[in-house]
Amino acid sequence: MIMDFPKEKIDRIKARYGEAIEEVVSEKTDVPIFFVRKEKIVEFLTSLRTEEGLEYSFLSDLTAYDDNPPLNKISDYGLGTLKNPGGAHRFVVVYQMFSLQSHDRIRIKVRVKEDEEMPSVTGIWKAANWLEREVYDMYGIPFSGHPNLRRILLDERWVGHPQRKDYPIKRYQRFEGASGADSFGLAPTAERITRHELRKERTLGSPKSPADVLETE
């Protein structure tokens, strides 16, 4: 059992929200983990936020991870062998919750299939806006009901989602006609130049801008 977390609170949540909860993990973890059904997540989080004695009103983080990638599409980069946990889902969306009243934390997780939409929680926490956009940008998980769902870290023209485990990490994208930080992306035919050549160009007085150069060595 988790140190310093009251077992009666876990039992209370399980009894109160049993229909919404798929699984509870309370061993070998830093905080209790509740796996919740996707279609119940907004109702579940709304209730946890206000129910007396629980009051998990602070969303400290919202993220995701690629839990069940297609192993046959993953390149071997010599980083070890991936194993899937099984099941029909692809991703897990994670909500880190904190109670300002009792000063304890819980973790809420939702299993999501590939190309399946997650309900947005921006109606509960405005701060979820950018967090959901980051999850969408990095994993491609769409959030239904989000007021402005678009990329937040990468260029809008970027192809793919870099935190997916089947993303080709050794290729690059480059966007013609862009400038500065907006110019970089994934094109195997991008111009190649070594750091030595780049320094030489600058010494000769004809520097290449980041929009023109993509270092790959």
Rosetta blueprint (number, residue, H / E / L):
1 M L
2 I L
3 M L
4 D L
5 F L
6 P L
7 K H
8 E H
9 K H
10 I H
11 D H
12 R H
13 I H
14 K H
15 A H
16 R H
17 Y L
18 G L
19 E L
20 A L
21 I E
22 E E
23 E E
24 V E
25 V E
26 S L
27 E L
28 K L
29 T L
30 D L
31 V L
32 P L
33 I E
34 F E
35 F E
36 V E
37 R L
38 K H
39 E H
40 K H
41 I H
42 V H
43 E H
44 F H
45 L H
46 T H
47 S H
48 L H
49 R H
50 T H
51 E L
52 E L
53 G L
54 L L
55 E L
56 Y L
57 S L
58 F E
59 L E
60 S E
61 D E
62 L E
63 T E
64 A E
65 Y E
66 D E
67 D L
68 N L
69 P L
70 P L
71 L H
72 N H
73 K H
74 I L
75 S L
76 D L
77 Y L
78 G L
79 L L
80 G L
81 T L
82 L L
83 K L
84 N L
85 P L
86 G L
87 G L
88 A L
89 H L
90 R L
91 F E
92 V E
93 V E
94 V E
95 Y E
96 Q E
97 M E
98 F E
99 S L
100 L L
101 Q L
102 S L
103 H L
104 D L
105 R E
106 I E
107 R E
108 I E
109 K E
110 V E
111 R E
112 V E
113 K L
114 E L
115 D L
116 E L
117 E L
118 M E
119 P E
120 S L
121 V L
122 T L
123 G L
124 I L
125 W L
126 K L
127 A L
128 A H
129 N H
130 W H
131 L H
132 E H
133 R H
134 E H
135 V H
136 Y H
137 D H
138 M H
139 Y H
140 G L
141 I L
142 P L
143 F E
144 S E
145 G L
146 H L
147 P L
148 N L
149 L L
150 R L
151 R L
152 I L
153 L L
154 L L
155 D L
156 E L
157 R L
158 W L
159 V L
160 G L
161 H L
162 P L
163 Q L
164 R L
165 K L
166 D L
167 Y L
168 P L
169 I L
170 K L
171 R L
172 Y L
173 Q E
174 R E
175 F L
176 E L
177 G L
178 A L
179 S L
180 G H
181 A H
182 D H
183 S H
184 F E
185 G E
186 L E
187 A L
188 P L
189 T L
190 A L
191 E L
192 R E
193 I L
194 T L
195 R H
196 H H
197 E H
198 L H
199 R H
200 K H
201 E H
202 R H
203 T H
204 L L
205 G L
206 S L
207 P L
208 K L
209 S L
210 P L
211 A L
212 D L
213 V L
214 L E
215 E L
216 T L
217 E L
